[in-house]
Amino acid sequence: MIDICIPTYNRADKLQRLLRALAEQNDERYRVIVIDNASTDATREVVTAAASMWPAGRMIIHRNRINVGGNANILRCLEKAESEWAWIIGDDDIPEPGALARVAMALTENPHAIWLNFATTLLDHSGVVRPSPRITTGLHDFIDAIDCFSNTLFLSANVFRPAALVPHLRFGYQEIGTCAPHLVVLLACLADNPTAQVVFSPVRNAVWESPQPDESWAHRPVFMALPRLALLVREETQRQKLLAAIGRATFDRFPLNEYGLLGVVGGQRDALADQARHFAGLASATSRHTMSLVKWALLLAIADGGGRKALNLVSRFWPWRTARVAEPERGAVAEMLGSDRL
């Protein structure tokens, strides 16, 4: 049996869409567990109606007494899963057609794995191709094998053994601020179990859809928090590799602002320098990016430990940008560039 765990909050319409898509695949090897995070919309009615689409005992509904937060509700899914395997699917995501059968087959083919990361549309967005499965052993091998951090982070791309991860659940709660509690639990498990296997599978299981601005979470705070994951890795080389993987994902999302920078300063200095030089030479950049370009150069200087490189970079676009920057901002940046703080 495989538990499909759905953490949800105030997305009744999208939850209904997901439950219908799952029911249409009608696979008796699965059970659905909905973890309602004290929704105030029509979620209760939606799940009650959807229960009729499943045989008795194959749809379970848990409702939190209070809203525990989205990240904690992900961990609640880990707590409630009771089958050999668990697949947490975001309430706004959709499984690929035929995905339930393909996932079940992949789990059968990897009896020693504790976690499988399946292919999704995020690999397409990042230009990553997985021609065959890659099986990793332990923490270091897992970090080395990350081909697309966004896909690794994507909740619905991952299927895992609750029995292997639940003993490390407390670390997920302790590091809830990473915005990736499921990966915290995985990292802790791999650190304690050097023979544990993770599989990066080419099998496709879910479609990723970018959240709309008015929804309950956004990319920016998530990518701002993700570098904290690297602090959980003790060995310096592996910590830098994980930061680099996070950095590449951050560049994909925020190539023109400080959020992209803050996610990569620790492990992406070369890429940061390349991006800064690239943007500094873009005369077509719109005026609203002016200060972001300056921040790229300033934070590059911080990463490299000196201000000369920042000054050189800024000088390439500063003359044709100065007129579009407010006088107080211009003076503040000029003061920083000339100070000893860099």
Secondary structure, DSSP 8 states (H G I E B T S, - for coil): -EEEEEEESS-HHHHHHHHHHHHHH--TTEEEEEEE-S--STHHHHHHHHGGGS-TTSEEEEE-SS---HHHHHHHHHHH--SSEEEE--TT-EE-TTHHHHHHHHHHH-TTEEEEEEEEHHHHHHT----S-EEEEHHHHHHHH-S-HHHHH-GGGEEE-HHHHGGGHHHHHHTGGGS-HHHHHHHHHHHH-TT-EEEEEEEEEEE-----TTSS--HHHHHHHGGGGGGG--SHHHHHHHHHHHHHHHHHH-TTSHHHHHTTTTT-HHHHHHHHHHHHT-TT--GGGHHHHHHHHHHHHHHHT-SHHHHHHHHHHHHHHGGGS-HHHHHHHHHHHHSTT-
